[in-house]
Amino acid sequence: MIPIALVVGSLAAQSINRAMAEHLAAQAPAGVAVQPVQIGDLPLYTQDRDAESVPAYDRVRAQIKAARAVLIVSPEHNRGVPAALKNLIDIGSRPYGQNVWQGKKVGIVTASPGTFGGVHAGLQIRQSLQALGAEVLIAPEVFLSRAHSALVDGKLNDERTTSFLNQFAAGFYAWAAA
């Protein structure tokens, strides 16, 4: 079984990105296990706690470390990375010498009700992870604009968006398995 960690950058239960993430997880082929990574309970990272065992930090570090790849599905907050997601990235990079992102395959999807589809956040996420040594999937890029219009009752219900995400999912899971 190939483990894939799934991170949703939004903490909202009914977020656009959670709906997109659920759809992408449902596209996982046989032999792939998608494991959600809970980030809403993570204390804010501080280097002062590097010498301590913080159970929530230990949990997410272990999940990322155990995964063959990580799929991040995130909104954009104020033209940037949501705080909860940036916190996870920072937690995974520390303590010094124990960076779980190093060499990790990561796919990034952003979705937004706005015109730009979360492109600013997506590029910032990529920049941070590449600086930490992650192997970030370059193409296809997924920045879904006006993504709320693809949902009906909180579920993806738009043929064009579904087709696009399915193509991305097939490519991502094949790349992650390679």
Buried (B, 14 or more C-beta within 10 A) or exposed (E): EBBBBBBBBBBEEEBBBBBBBBBBBEBBEEEBEBBBBBBEEBEEBEEEBEEEEBEBBEBBBEBBBEBBBBBBBBBBBEEBBBEBBBBBBBBBBBBEEEBBBBEBBBBBBBBBBBEBBBBBBBBBBBEBBBEBEBBBBEEEBBBBBBBEEBBEEEEBBBEEBBEBBBEBBEBBBEEBBE
